Amino acid sequence: MASITSHIERLRDKPHHIRKRIAFWSSFTVTAIIAIFWLASFSIGGGSGATAVIGTSRKAQSPTQSLVAGAGILFDDIKHLIFGSRKVEYNEIQVSPGK
């Protein structure tokens, strides 16, 4: 516990602009960690409800539903970008000359 107190005291001795920079990056890091866990939580329920709206019908019924569905798809894509991409399979195609 003494190390945390001594660290805070050392921060208080730094110039104001340095303290502001440290505060900004600390808060940015904490916010980024929370956002990552929040995005990851969409996979817990088997997908977001917004994705299900698009999956069941191709036509959104209102602008609000369309916006929510788009946001759900965006978050799903970001989640796959961060936590692993979708599996892509490649098949060989053989071309033979015709008769």
Phi, psi and omega in degrees: 000330180293331181291325178293317179297317180292326178294317178296320178296320177295324177293324179293334180279347182283159178297160186299318182293329177289318178298321178295320179296317179296318179295318179298309184290328176295314180292324177297318181295314180297318179296320179296319178296316179297318180296322179295315178295325179294315178296322180292335182290344179294333181280346182294318182275012179082024180111157181278158179294331181294322178293324179295328178297315180290322183294328183274326178219139184281346184247121178287147185271339179213161178300325180295316179296323178295318179295316180295319179296318178296320178295321178297318179293320178299312180296323178295318178294319178295319179299315179292328178293320183278314189259013177125139183275166176290153182285130179245129178248137178249135178245149177276141176244126178256128179251125177243149181294145181282172181274000000 
